[in-house]
Amino acid sequence: MTGIRFWSFADMKQSVKQKTTRDAILDATDRLLARSGYKKMTIDDLATEVGIGKGSVYLHFDSKEEIALSHIDRIVERLKSRLIEICESQGTPEFRLRKMIIERVLNRFDSVQHYSQSLNELLASLRPRLLERRQSYFAEEAAIFARVLDEGKKSGVFAVKDSKASAGAVLDATNALLPYSLSAYELGERDELERKTANVADLILNGIKKR
């Protein structure tokens, strides 16, 4: 048979090793962003932090910028997993949607608050390529929100005409509360951010609930 490749134990072991090294580099990135910021972080620093050679870093990433962007990608992937978990959990569509809205904001906050003082620097350095990625991030998140909105529509809880469009509106309503849009100072305290997000979530729910 042609075109089929059977994985050996050695292949799987190497794949796991590469994934582990890649994750270790991203973990080190998180620590160095907190410690010294994006501009001061170097590939040499990352290699030393992980305990590998500089060349090994380049086997996984082309540049420091790509590492930082992949670090943000991983934050979003973990958020999406959490949103799916809530979407598929028990509870009314209203309960789950409110929980998802709050999770969307606080999850990102928790992921970057430990280096909030260097957050502005990071976002400014990555802004052109990050803006390109954000469209993909938001589209994928909107698809998850649309699932629970569609469920609520079918069960007669939500008065929405287009679940996909409504999901986009939910994201638009909370984007201003994300770290991408706020300075380190404006991020403020977690409790205050949670209160603001809960207020926005309640406004959204009041607007889409069937009377």
Secondary structure as a PSIPRED ss2 file (coil, helix, strand):
# PSIPRED VFORMAT (PSIPRED V4.0)

   1 M C   1.000  0.000  0.000
   2 T C   1.000  0.000  0.000
   3 G C   1.000  0.000  0.000
   4 I C   1.000  0.000  0.000
   5 R C   1.000  0.000  0.000
   6 F C   1.000  0.000  0.000
   7 W C   1.000  0.000  0.000
   8 S C   1.000  0.000  0.000
   9 F H   0.000  1.000  0.000
  10 A H   0.000  1.000  0.000
  11 D H   0.000  1.000  0.000
  12 M H   0.000  1.000  0.000
  13 K H   0.000  1.000  0.000
  14 Q H   0.000  1.000  0.000
  15 S H   0.000  1.000  0.000
  16 V H   0.000  1.000  0.000
  17 K H   0.000  1.000  0.000
  18 Q H   0.000  1.000  0.000
  19 K H   0.000  1.000  0.000
  20 T H   0.000  1.000  0.000
  21 T H   0.000  1.000  0.000
  22 R H   0.000  1.000  0.000
  23 D H   0.000  1.000  0.000
  24 A H   0.000  1.000  0.000
  25 I H   0.000  1.000  0.000
  26 L H   0.000  1.000  0.000
  27 D H   0.000  1.000  0.000
  28 A H   0.000  1.000  0.000
  29 T H   0.000  1.000  0.000
  30 D H   0.000  1.000  0.000
  31 R H   0.000  1.000  0.000
  32 L H   0.000  1.000  0.000
  33 L H   0.000  1.000  0.000
  34 A H   0.000  1.000  0.000
  35 R H   0.000  1.000  0.000
  36 S C   1.000  0.000  0.000
  37 G C   1.000  0.000  0.000
  38 Y C   1.000  0.000  0.000
  39 K C   1.000  0.000  0.000
  40 K C   1.000  0.000  0.000
  41 M C   1.000  0.000  0.000
  42 T C   1.000  0.000  0.000
  43 I H   0.000  1.000  0.000
  44 D H   0.000  1.000  0.000
  45 D H   0.000  1.000  0.000
  46 L H   0.000  1.000  0.000
  47 A H   0.000  1.000  0.000
  48 T H   0.000  1.000  0.000
  49 E H   0.000  1.000  0.000
  50 V H   0.000  1.000  0.000
  51 G C   1.000  0.000  0.000
  52 I C   1.000  0.000  0.000
  53 G C   1.000  0.000  0.000
  54 K H   0.000  1.000  0.000
  55 G H   0.000  1.000  0.000
  56 S H   0.000  1.000  0.000
  57 V H   0.000  1.000  0.000
  58 Y H   0.000  1.000  0.000
  59 L H   0.000  1.000  0.000
  60 H H   0.000  1.000  0.000
  61 F C   1.000  0.000  0.000
  62 D C   1.000  0.000  0.000
  63 S C   1.000  0.000  0.000
  64 K H   0.000  1.000  0.000
  65 E H   0.000  1.000  0.000
  66 E H   0.000  1.000  0.000
  67 I H   0.000  1.000  0.000
  68 A H   0.000  1.000  0.000
  69 L H   0.000  1.000  0.000
  70 S H   0.000  1.000  0.000
  71 H H   0.000  1.000  0.000
  72 I H   0.000  1.000  0.000
  73 D H   0.000  1.000  0.000
  74 R H   0.000  1.000  0.000
  75 I H   0.000  1.000  0.000
  76 V H   0.000  1.000  0.000
  77 E H   0.000  1.000  0.000
  78 R H   0.000  1.000  0.000
  79 L H   0.000  1.000  0.000
  80 K H   0.000  1.000  0.000
  81 S H   0.000  1.000  0.000
  82 R H   0.000  1.000  0.000
  83 L H   0.000  1.000  0.000
  84 I H   0.000  1.000  0.000
  85 E H   0.000  1.000  0.000
  86 I H   0.000  1.000  0.000
  87 C H   0.000  1.000  0.000
  88 E C   1.000  0.000  0.000
  89 S C   1.000  0.000  0.000
  90 Q C   1.000  0.000  0.000
  91 G C   1.000  0.000  0.000
  92 T C   1.000  0.000  0.000
  93 P H   0.000  1.000  0.000
  94 E H   0.000  1.000  0.000
  95 F H   0.000  1.000  0.000
  96 R H   0.000  1.000  0.000
  97 L H   0.000  1.000  0.000
  98 R H   0.000  1.000  0.000
  99 K H   0.000  1.000  0.000
 100 M H   0.000  1.000  0.000
 101 I H   0.000  1.000  0.000
 102 I H   0.000  1.000  0.000
 103 E H   0.000  1.000  0.000
 104 R H   0.000  1.000  0.000
 105 V H   0.000  1.000  0.000
 106 L H   0.000  1.000  0.000
 107 N H   0.000  1.000  0.000
 108 R H   0.000  1.000  0.000
 109 F H   0.000  1.000  0.000
 110 D H   0.000  1.000  0.000
 111 S H   0.000  1.000  0.000
 112 V H   0.000  1.000  0.000
 113 Q H   0.000  1.000  0.000
 114 H H   0.000  1.000  0.000
 115 Y H   0.000  1.000  0.000
 116 S H   0.000  1.000  0.000
 117 Q H   0.000  1.000  0.000
 118 S H   0.000  1.000  0.000
 119 L H   0.000  1.000  0.000
 120 N H   0.000  1.000  0.000
 121 E H   0.000  1.000  0.000
 122 L H   0.000  1.000  0.000
 123 L H   0.000  1.000  0.000
 124 A H   0.000  1.000  0.000
 125 S H   0.000  1.000  0.000
 126 L H   0.000  1.000  0.000
 127 R H   0.000  1.000  0.000
 128 P H   0.000  1.000  0.000
 129 R H   0.000  1.000  0.000
 130 L H   0.000  1.000  0.000
 131 L H   0.000  1.000  0.000
 132 E H   0.000  1.000  0.000
 133 R H   0.000  1.000  0.000
 134 R H   0.000  1.000  0.000
 135 Q H   0.000  1.000  0.000
 136 S H   0.000  1.000  0.000
 137 Y H   0.000  1.000  0.000
 138 F H   0.000  1.000  0.000
 139 A H   0.000  1.000  0.000
 140 E H   0.000  1.000  0.000
 141 E H   0.000  1.000  0.000
 142 A H   0.000  1.000  0.000
 143 A H   0.000  1.000  0.000
 144 I H   0.000  1.000  0.000
 145 F H   0.000  1.000  0.000
 146 A H   0.000  1.000  0.000
 147 R H   0.000  1.000  0.000
 148 V H   0.000  1.000  0.000
 149 L H   0.000  1.000  0.000
 150 D H   0.000  1.000  0.000
 151 E H   0.000  1.000  0.000
 152 G H   0.000  1.000  0.000
 153 K H   0.000  1.000  0.000
 154 K H   0.000  1.000  0.000
 155 S C   1.000  0.000  0.000
 156 G C   1.000  0.000  0.000
 157 V C   1.000  0.000  0.000
 158 F E   0.000  0.000  1.000
 159 A C   1.000  0.000  0.000
 160 V C   1.000  0.000  0.000
 161 K C   1.000  0.000  0.000
 162 D C   1.000  0.000  0.000
 163 S H   0.000  1.000  0.000
 164 K H   0.000  1.000  0.000
 165 A H   0.000  1.000  0.000
 166 S H   0.000  1.000  0.000
 167 A H   0.000  1.000  0.000
 168 G H   0.000  1.000  0.000
 169 A H   0.000  1.000  0.000
 170 V H   0.000  1.000  0.000
 171 L H   0.000  1.000  0.000
 172 D H   0.000  1.000  0.000
 173 A H   0.000  1.000  0.000
 174 T H   0.000  1.000  0.000
 175 N H   0.000  1.000  0.000
 176 A C   1.000  0.000  0.000
 177 L C   1.000  0.000  0.000
 178 L C   1.000  0.000  0.000
 179 P C   1.000  0.000  0.000
 180 Y C   1.000  0.000  0.000
 181 S C   1.000  0.000  0.000
 182 L C   1.000  0.000  0.000
 183 S C   1.000  0.000  0.000
 184 A H   0.000  1.000  0.000
 185 Y H   0.000  1.000  0.000
 186 E H   0.000  1.000  0.000
 187 L H   0.000  1.000  0.000
 188 G C   1.000  0.000  0.000
 189 E C   1.000  0.000  0.000
 190 R H   0.000  1.000  0.000
 191 D H   0.000  1.000  0.000
 192 E H   0.000  1.000  0.000
 193 L H   0.000  1.000  0.000
 194 E H   0.000  1.000  0.000
 195 R H   0.000  1.000  0.000
 196 K H   0.000  1.000  0.000
 197 T H   0.000  1.000  0.000
 198 A H   0.000  1.000  0.000
 199 N H   0.000  1.000  0.000
 200 V H   0.000  1.000  0.000
 201 A H   0.000  1.000  0.000
 202 D H   0.000  1.000  0.000
 203 L H   0.000  1.000  0.000
 204 I H   0.000  1.000  0.000
 205 L H   0.000  1.000  0.000
 206 N H   0.000  1.000  0.000
 207 G H   0.000  1.000  0.000
 208 I H   0.000  1.000  0.000
 209 K E   0.000  0.000  1.000
 210 K C   1.000  0.000  0.000
 211 R C   1.000  0.000  0.000
